Amino acid sequence: MISIYAPASIGNFCVGFDSLGAALAPIDGTLLGDVVHIEHAEQDTFKCVGPYAAKLPTDAHENLSFQCLLHFRELIAPDMPAALLTLEKRLPIGSGLGSSACSVVATFVALDKYADTKLSQSQMIELMADFEGKVSGARHYDNITPCYLGGLQLTADLVPNKALALPVDELWYYVAAYPGFALNTAKARGVLPQSLTTHSAVEFAQRLSSYCVLLQSGRFDDALALMKDELAEPYRQSLIAGFSDAKAALPEYGAKLVSISGAGPTLFAICKTLEEAQQCQQWLEKNYINEQGFSHICKLDNLGTRAISQGVNL
């Protein structure tokens, strides 16, 4: 059996709307993401298990993971042996943590390994982006690429090989808090303005380009000071109950940044010490998260999608 784990990710990463994404690794060793298992079978078969399996369609043909298998067999590996594909759905749908990206990325990596097709990085990312687009309505790379490759990635069609890895301060902690309710990605995109003023477009370009150069130069504090989202956050925050309160309160506990993860409703805070991260997590668990929610103190997951042993840290 092949078992592939794909980590959760923060899309947009505040300053990089549809262009920056970061993979997450909880410091307690929890695997925050989806797992796909694949093994030989008499015919192509699909199962969905895990804590969030009940939130997905019961018909296999409506599941993205099984659709990936059918697409892969038709266009990439028609001679691939029949397989039992099991999606272990461990991320909530509509969480802002790249849930659909996790399923898609883990599935294609598992299939590539199972069929021994050895697709290139660019080929894999293109396959993944096609299926991510089925969920969001357009091809976005900012969850797919960090989920696949790990770390913080600048990613888009214009980027060479679809991805450029960026360094970050290894001392930073990322507190990710899912409040326990879903936010439809299409709805979150629907509240955004359809056009930008020249001033807003220029400022966005200046902020993102400066941020990337500062990271490359090791000027991490200067880069952190630039982290501000004026493109999406002002329009989406009203869709996320409690976000405005958290953004106002968490700096008192040490957060250097509070922003929306992807389309929301998960938020993330950046802290420079573990103590600050713990204080922010305690506030969030008391004031932001309901009984269906969760929070994790994370570093970046620099490994990306990879094979795991069954049951390890699950």
N, C-alpha and C positions, 0 to 999 in steps of 0.2 A: 504493500500500500504506500502511496505517496501522500504526504500531508503537507500542505502549504499554508503558511500564515501570512496575512497581509495587514499591516498596521493602520490604525486610524490616522487621520491627518487634519490639519487646519488649513482650509482653503483661504485664499486672498491674503492671509497673514498681515492683515491690517492695511499695509501700504501698497499691496500688489494685487489689486482686483483682477481676478481671473488669470493671474500671472505668477503669483508666489504661493507656494504650499510647503508645509512642514509636517513630517511624520512624527508621531508621538510614541514614547516609551515610558510607561509608568515606572517610577523608581522602585516600587515594591515587587517588580517582576511580573505583574499581571500582563497578560497578552490582551491589549485593548485593540481588537480588530476581529476579522473573520478568518475562519480556517476552512479550507477545502480539502477533502480526502478523495482520492481516486484509486480505483482498483479494477482488475479484470472482471468482466461479467459476460453473460451469454448474449445480452443485448444492452444497448444504451439505456441506462436507468438513472433516475434522480431521486434523491432524498434530501429533505431539509430538516435539520434539527437545531437545537440550541435555544437559548433563552428568548430570542426574538423571532423564532421560526413562525410562530402563530400570526405574526403581523404580515406575513407574505402570502401571495396567492397559493392555494392548495394545488392548482393545476400546474404541473411541471412546465408546460409550454409557456406559461405566463411568468416564469421565474427567469431573471436575467442570467443566472448562472447556467441553467440548462440551455437557454438560448445561445450562450457563448459556446457550449459544447457542440450544438447543432451547426452553428456557423463555422466553427473551427474544422469540423469534419467535412463540411461541404466545400470550403474554399482553401483550406490549408493542408489537411491530412485525411483524404478520403479513405486511405488504407489503414488508418489507426484502429487498433483492436477495440472491440466494444468495451464499454466502461460503466461501472457504477460510480456516479459522482455524488458526493455527499457535501452539502453546504452546511457548515456549522455557523449559524447566524448569531454572532455575538455582539453586534452593534445595533442600536435602535435605528429605525427608519426615520428620516427627516430630522436628524439630530444635529446636522452641521459638522459631523465628524468624518464625512466621506464614506458613509455606509455602503452606498451602491458601488463606489469605486473599490472598496475592499473586496466585495463579492466578485466583481469583474476581474480585478487584477489577480486575486488568488486563483481564480478559475483558469485564466489564460496561462499563468505560470505553471500550474499543475498540468494542463493539457500539453504545453510545450515540452515539459519534462517527460510526460507519459508517452507522447508520440515521438519523442527525440527529434523534433523538428529544428531545434537550435535557431529560432528566429532572432534577428538582430534587435537591439534596443529600440531603434526607431520603428521597426515593424511591430514590435510588441506594443509600444505606446500608441501607435495608430489603431491597432485592433481594439485596445482598451478604450480609447477616446470615442470610437464609434459607438460602443455600447453604453458608455457613460452618457453620451448624448441622448440616448433613448429615455433617460430619466430626467435630465435637466432641460432638454429641448434643443441643446446645441453642444458642440464639442468643446469641453473645457478640460484643461490638463492639470489644474492646480491641486486637485486631489489625486488623480491618477498617477502623476509622475513621482511625487514624494512617497506615496504609498508603495510604488514599485521599486524606486531606487533608494529611498531613505533620505534623511537629512532635510535641509532647506533647499528648495529647487526653484530657480527662475525658469518658467516653462511656458511655451507657446509655439504656434506654428512657425513663427519667425526665428525662434531660437535654434541655433545649430543642434542637430540631433535631438531636438525637442526639449533639451534640458541642460541647464548649467547649474552645478552645485555651488552653493554659497556657504562660506564659513560663518559660524556664530560663536558668541562667547560661551565657552563650556561651563561657565559658572551660572548661566541663566537657568532658572526653573520655570516651567510652564504649568500653571494650575488650570486644568480643563474641567469645567462644570456643566454637565447636562442637566437642565432643570426638571426633566421628566415628562415633557410634552413635545409633540412633533411640530415642526414648521415646514409646510410644503415649500419646496425649492422654487416652484413656478410662482407661487404667491409672493415669496420673498423677492424674486426678480421683478415681479409685476409692479412693485411700489417704487422702483428706481426710475429716475428721470430718463426720458427717451433721448435726450441730447444734453450736451455740456456747453457752457460758455467757453470761449477761447481762454479766458483767465483760468477756469477750473481745469481744463485739459492741460494747459501748460504747467500749472502747479502740480498736478498729478504726475506728469512726466518728470518734472524736476525732483519731486520727492522720491519716486521710485528709483530713478537713476542714481541720485545721490546716496540713497540708502544702500544700494547694491555696491557702489564704489567704496563707501565707508566700511562696509563689511569686508570687502576684499582687502582693504588697507589695514584691517585690524582695529579700526576706530569704532569699537562696539558701542561705547557710551554715546558717541555722537550719532551713530545710526539709531540707537534706541530712542533718542530724543526726537527723531524725525517720524516715529511711528504714530501716525494719525490718519484716520480714515474719514475723509469728507465726501467720498464717492457713494458709499452704501450705508454706512452706519447711521447717519442722521435720518434716513428714510426707513430703515429696518427696525430701529430700536423700539418703536411703538408697537411692533408685532411681538415683542419679547417681554412678557411680564417680569418685572423685577430687574431688568438689565440696567436701566438708568440709575436705580438705587445702588446697584453693585458698582457701577462705574464711579459713582460719587463716594462710596464708602471704602472701597478696597485700597486706594492710595494711603489711607491712614494706617493700614496694616502692612504696608511695605510694597504694594504693587507699583511697579514702574510703568505699567501699561495695562489697560483693560479694554478688550475689543471682542468683536463677534467672530466666532469660528465659522468660516464658510458663510452660508446663508442663515445660520442660527438654527435653534435657539441656544446651543452651547456657547458659552463665553470662555475666553482664556485670559489669564493674567500672567504677566512676566514679572518674576521676582529675582533678586540677586542672591538671596540666601535661603537655605532650607527653612530657617525659623520664620522668615517672612512668608514663604509659601505655605507653611503649616497654618499660620495665622489667617491668611486669606482663605484657605480651604475651610477652616473652622467657621468663618463668617458665612461662606457660601453654603455650607451644609445646613446652617441654621436659618439662613434668610433667602436662599435662592432655589434650593432643591426640594422637590416634593418626594413622596415615598417611592416614586418610580425613577427618580433621578440618581445621579452618581457624580463623584468628582475624583480626579486623580492628580497627584503631583508628578510631573513628567520631566524628562529630558527629551532631546530629540532622538528618534530612532534612526540611527545611522546605518542599520543593516537593511532596511526595507523588507520587501517580500522574500521569504526564504522557507526552505524545508525545515520542518520540526519533527521531533519524535512525538508520537501520540501521547496526549495527556500531560505534556510538559507545561507547567505553569498555566494550565487551563482552569 
